[in-house]
Amino acid sequence: MLSHPAQVHETNTTLTTIERAIVKLICEGYNSSEIARQLYKSTRTIEGYRRSILEKTGTRNVAGIVIYAIENGLISIKKH
């Protein structure tokens, strides 16, 4: 049986204000073009921010961003 060591992503870099806003919108289910319209930016600019967010958080996809946001208090889960 193969064993893989857990990957630990440590970063001293914090997310900027706009990156945190984008994370929140991603968690609400918005795609890059929708985020761009809301923030009055180009889709290409938002894609650049998304790449930066992935790198800074050590995540690979939207699911990872959502988990990061929950674990770091950027969003909370509302219970009905």
Backbone as ProteinMPNN parsed JSONL, in Angstrom:
{"seq_chain_A": "MLSHPAQVHETNTTLTTIERAIVKLICEGYNSSEIARQLYKSTRTIEGYRRSILEKTGTRNVAGIVIYAIENGLISIKKH", "coords_chain_A": {"N_chain_A": [[0.838, -1.169, 0.0], [0.576, 2.185, -0.883], [1.795, 5.133, 0.59], [1.085, 8.498, 0.986], [2.585, 11.49, 1.867], [1.009, 14.053, 3.748], [0.163, 17.057, 2.167], [1.316, 20.166, 3.004], [0.457, 23.441, 2.939], [1.908, 26.312, 3.495], [1.603, 29.712, 3.931], [2.772, 32.99, 4.103], [1.632, 35.097, 3.07], [-1.037, 37.253, 2.968], [-4.437, 37.491, 1.877], [-5.485, 40.072, -0.323], [-7.743, 42.884, 0.01], [-9.49, 42.969, -2.222], [-9.119, 40.382, -3.197], [-10.196, 38.893, -1.078], [-12.863, 39.715, -1.312], [-13.475, 38.609, -3.8], [-13.16, 35.891, -3.213], [-15.353, 35.536, -1.482], [-17.464, 35.998, -3.291], [-17.017, 33.903, -5.098], [-17.588, 31.794, -3.392], [-20.277, 32.205, -3.14], [-21.158, 31.283, -5.496], [-20.717, 32.59, -7.908], [-19.427, 33.047, -11.23], [-16.39, 33.878, -13.06], [-16.944, 35.911, -15.017], [-19.324, 36.973, -14.062], [-18.492, 37.942, -11.589], [-16.685, 39.846, -12.467], [-18.409, 41.717, -13.692], [-19.816, 42.612, -11.424], [-17.8, 43.807, -9.913], [-16.812, 45.714, -11.572], [-14.636, 45.172, -13.268], [-12.408, 43.626, -15.681], [-13.016, 40.383, -17.128], [-10.689, 38.975, -17.541], [-8.965, 40.171, -15.695], [-10.145, 39.338, -13.304], [-9.74, 36.591, -13.547], [-6.972, 36.556, -13.237], [-6.777, 37.383, -10.571], [-8.034, 35.17, -9.425], [-6.178, 33.117, -9.964], [-4.075, 34.043, -8.401], [-5.26, 33.848, -5.871], [-5.618, 31.067, -5.67], [-2.938, 30.283, -5.633], [-1.929, 31.628, -3.335], [-3.495, 30.505, -1.322], [-2.918, 27.871, -1.503], [-4.54, 26.093, -2.787], [-6.389, 24.109, -5.242], [-8.673, 24.343, -6.719], [-12.133, 25.507, -7.03], [-13.566, 24.251, -4.962], [-11.566, 23.888, -3.057], [-10.995, 26.567, -2.486], [-13.381, 27.32, -1.255], [-13.356, 25.68, 1.042], [-11.036, 26.7, 2.253], [-11.943, 29.314, 2.742], [-14.0, 28.882, 4.628], [-12.571, 27.658, 6.741], [-10.914, 29.73, 7.468], [-12.511, 31.744, 8.326], [-13.613, 33.525, 6.468], [-16.05, 33.235, 5.331], [-19.252, 32.158, 6.518], [-21.302, 29.358, 7.351], [-24.689, 29.225, 6.923], [-27.244, 27.967, 8.871], [-30.382, 26.554, 8.337]], "CA_chain_A": [[0.0, 0.0, 0.0], [1.355, 3.41, -0.976], [1.448, 6.187, 1.539], [1.47, 9.824, 0.514], [2.613, 12.462, 2.967], [0.044, 15.148, 3.605], [0.746, 18.29, 1.67], [1.048, 21.313, 3.857], [0.703, 24.693, 2.232], [2.02, 27.425, 4.416], [1.831, 30.969, 3.242], [2.81, 34.168, 4.953], [0.967, 36.136, 2.313], [-2.468, 37.329, 3.21], [-5.232, 37.924, 0.733], [-5.81, 41.492, -0.363], [-9.169, 43.179, 0.176], [-10.229, 42.547, -3.41], [-9.076, 38.913, -3.249], [-11.196, 38.4, -0.121], [-14.184, 39.953, -1.911], [-13.638, 37.615, -4.866], [-13.376, 34.601, -2.544], [-16.741, 35.52, -1.012], [-18.334, 35.849, -4.455], [-16.829, 32.529, -5.568], [-18.322, 30.935, -2.456], [-21.701, 32.403, -3.4], [-21.472, 30.593, -6.737], [-20.524, 33.422, -9.094], [-18.284, 32.724, -12.081], [-15.489, 35.013, -13.267], [-17.565, 37.019, -15.752], [-20.307, 37.589, -13.162], [-17.716, 38.693, -10.605], [-16.144, 41.001, -13.186], [-19.481, 42.712, -13.83], [-20.134, 43.172, -10.11], [-16.684, 44.601, -9.397], [-16.401, 46.657, -12.625], [-13.304, 44.765, -13.74], [-12.495, 42.708, -16.816], [-12.985, 38.955, -16.79], [-9.277, 38.583, -17.515], [-8.427, 40.638, -14.418], [-10.672, 38.444, -12.27], [-9.017, 35.319, -13.69], [-5.665, 36.765, -12.621], [-6.985, 37.342, -9.12], [-8.333, 33.78, -9.046], [-4.899, 32.388, -9.959], [-3.348, 34.503, -7.22], [-5.947, 33.271, -4.707], [-5.261, 29.646, -5.631], [-1.529, 30.174, -5.235], [-1.752, 32.075, -1.95], [-4.195, 29.617, -0.39], [-2.431, 26.51, -1.68], [-5.651, 25.271, -3.247], [-6.323, 23.759, -6.665], [-9.941, 24.556, -7.417], [-13.159, 26.245, -6.292], [-13.865, 23.538, -3.717], [-10.493, 24.215, -2.126], [-11.186, 27.956, -2.071], [-14.509, 27.338, -0.314], [-12.87, 25.102, 2.295], [-10.134, 27.697, 2.819], [-12.754, 30.438, 3.234], [-14.684, 28.449, 5.848], [-11.573, 27.414, 7.788], [-10.259, 30.981, 7.85], [-13.515, 32.706, 8.764], [-14.005, 34.492, 5.445], [-17.494, 33.025, 5.163], [-19.848, 31.241, 7.495], [-22.389, 28.55, 6.796], [-25.951, 29.515, 7.595], [-28.104, 26.792, 9.059], [-31.793, 26.944, 8.23]], "C_chain_A": [[0.889, 1.239, 0.0], [0.862, 4.432, 0.03], [1.959, 7.505, 0.994], [1.486, 10.78, 1.696], [1.609, 13.573, 2.699], [0.779, 16.382, 3.106], [0.348, 19.417, 2.595], [1.423, 22.554, 3.075], [0.727, 25.809, 3.253], [2.297, 28.664, 3.606], [1.828, 32.097, 4.252], [2.077, 35.318, 4.286], [-0.518, 36.111, 2.613], [-3.168, 37.797, 1.95], [-5.495, 39.421, 0.828], [-7.321, 41.665, -0.185], [-9.972, 42.703, -1.025], [-10.227, 41.029, -3.555], [-10.085, 38.309, -2.272], [-12.612, 38.592, -0.668], [-14.47, 38.926, -2.995], [-13.877, 36.235, -4.272], [-14.831, 34.495, -2.093], [-17.71, 35.323, -2.168], [-18.221, 34.452, -5.067], [-17.648, 31.582, -4.7], [-19.83, 31.067, -2.617], [-22.117, 31.816, -4.75], [-21.307, 31.409, -8.007], [-19.322, 32.956, -9.902], [-17.491, 34.007, -12.366], [-16.149, 36.179, -13.993], [-18.617, 37.72, -14.901], [-19.61, 38.447, -12.1], [-17.173, 39.971, -11.249], [-17.199, 42.092, -13.331], [-19.78, 43.388, -12.49], [-19.053, 44.119, -9.6], [-16.147, 45.611, -10.411], [-14.96, 46.434, -13.056], [-13.495, 43.89, -14.976], [-12.458, 41.264, -16.318], [-11.539, 38.479, -16.675], [-8.613, 38.999, -16.197], [-8.877, 39.722, -13.289], [-9.976, 37.091, -12.339], [-7.619, 35.423, -13.083], [-5.751, 36.733, -11.104], [-7.25, 35.914, -8.655], [-7.06, 32.946, -8.986], [-4.082, 32.76, -8.725], [-3.94, 33.909, -5.943], [-5.586, 31.799, -4.565], [-3.835, 29.464, -5.134], [-1.344, 30.529, -3.764], [-2.387, 31.118, -0.941], [-3.719, 28.176, -0.489], [-3.53, 25.555, -2.115], [-5.567, 25.051, -4.747], [-7.583, 24.09, -7.434], [-10.927, 25.296, -6.517], [-13.482, 25.56, -4.964], [-12.811, 23.851, -2.658], [-10.601, 25.64, -1.613], [-12.298, 28.049, -1.032], [-14.071, 26.787, 1.052], [-11.946, 26.09, 3.002], [-10.931, 28.837, 3.455], [-13.465, 30.088, 4.54], [-13.678, 28.327, 6.995], [-10.936, 28.698, 8.308], [-11.245, 32.097, 8.17], [-13.902, 33.764, 7.751], [-15.495, 34.407, 5.143], [-17.967, 32.138, 6.304], [-21.0, 30.511, 6.824], [-23.636, 28.817, 7.612], [-26.752, 28.227, 7.698], [-29.545, 27.262, 9.069], [-32.604, 26.348, 9.325]], "O_chain_A": [[1.835, 1.336, 0.781], [-0.336, 4.564, 0.279], [3.117, 7.619, 0.592], [0.51, 10.87, 2.441], [1.397, 13.974, 1.554], [1.873, 16.704, 3.568], [-0.826, 19.589, 2.921], [2.553, 22.7, 2.609], [-0.304, 26.197, 3.802], [3.131, 28.658, 2.701], [0.983, 32.147, 5.146], [1.921, 36.389, 4.873], [-1.168, 35.07, 2.52], [-2.565, 38.418, 1.075], [-5.7, 39.964, 1.913], [-8.074, 40.692, -0.227], [-11.028, 42.093, -0.859], [-11.222, 40.448, -3.987], [-10.753, 37.327, -2.596], [-13.463, 37.718, -0.502], [-15.59, 38.425, -3.096], [-14.713, 35.484, -4.775], [-15.47, 33.464, -2.304], [-18.674, 34.567, -2.047], [-19.221, 33.883, -5.504], [-18.318, 30.681, -5.206], [-20.577, 30.151, -2.272], [-23.295, 31.85, -5.106], [-21.717, 30.965, -9.08], [-18.317, 32.523, -9.338], [-17.892, 35.094, -11.949], [-15.933, 37.331, -13.618], [-18.787, 38.935, -15.007], [-20.077, 39.533, -11.759], [-17.202, 41.042, -10.643], [-16.907, 43.268, -13.115], [-19.974, 44.603, -12.435], [-19.351, 45.113, -8.938], [-15.151, 46.285, -10.151], [-14.176, 47.373, -13.191], [-14.61, 43.466, -15.279], [-11.941, 40.969, -15.241], [-11.213, 37.671, -15.805], [-7.794, 38.26, -15.651], [-8.083, 39.369, -12.416], [-9.656, 36.505, -11.305], [-7.138, 34.465, -12.478], [-4.91, 36.135, -10.435], [-6.75, 35.495, -7.611], [-6.88, 32.154, -8.061], [-3.475, 31.9, -8.086], [-3.203, 33.514, -5.039], [-5.283, 31.334, -3.466], [-3.563, 28.591, -4.31], [-0.672, 29.804, -3.03], [-1.874, 30.944, 0.164], [-4.077, 27.347, 0.347], [-3.463, 24.355, -1.848], [-4.79, 25.705, -5.442], [-7.572, 24.117, -8.665], [-10.599, 25.665, -5.389], [-13.654, 26.234, -3.948], [-13.142, 24.055, -1.49], [-10.332, 25.901, -0.441], [-12.171, 28.772, -0.044], [-14.386, 27.368, 2.09], [-12.059, 26.293, 4.211], [-10.631, 29.271, 4.567], [-13.524, 30.91, 5.454], [-13.914, 28.837, 8.09], [-10.474, 28.751, 9.448], [-10.859, 33.261, 8.274], [-14.461, 34.796, 8.121], [-16.117, 35.393, 4.748], [-17.176, 31.461, 6.96], [-21.589, 30.994, 5.856], [-23.644, 28.658, 8.833], [-26.909, 27.496, 6.72], [-29.888, 28.245, 9.726], [-33.813, 26.571, 9.39]]}, "name": "protein", "num_of_chains": 1, "seq": "MLSHPAQVHETNTTLTTIERAIVKLICEGYNSSEIARQLYKSTRTIEGYRRSILEKTGTRNVAGIVIYAIENGLISIKKH"}
